[in-house]
Amino acid sequence: VQLQASGGGLVQAGGSLRLSCAASGRTFTINTMGWFRQAPGKEREFVAAIRSSGGSTSYARSVKGRFTFSGDIKNVLYLQMNSLKPEDTAVYFCAADPRRKILSSMSNANEYDYWGQGTQVTVSS
């Protein structure tokens, strides 16, 4: 499975961006897809994840209510990011895994087998 992330950019606080994660290869094996981000000098942190077969989602507390999923985890998954804040500035990575994760494990980056390259999101104040 290969993942291609795109959609990052520079936006003012309060603005919106939509990130895309396009999957290719053995996409039928994907059952969970997630987004993580890493700001300079900080560790990678969980942003959001979605599971196939029912579409259960999990969002980090810091983005809940502002970020939402759309699309198809086996094709192109979108992360709509609204009301962006300067603290959302980071490189965003999409990840996928064949396991249909339970909600409590969706936020664990170590449990994702496939990763895309990052896309930079910069929110100016």
Salt bridges, closest charged atoms under 4 A:
GLU45 OE2 - ARG37 NE 2.57
ASP88 OD1 - ARG37 NH1 2.95
ASP88 OD2 - ARG66 NH1 2.75
ASP97 OD2 - ARG99 NE 2.67
ASP97 OD2 - LYS101 NZ 3.36
GLU111 OE1 - LYS101 NZ 3.84
ASP113 OD1 - ARG99 NH2 3.55
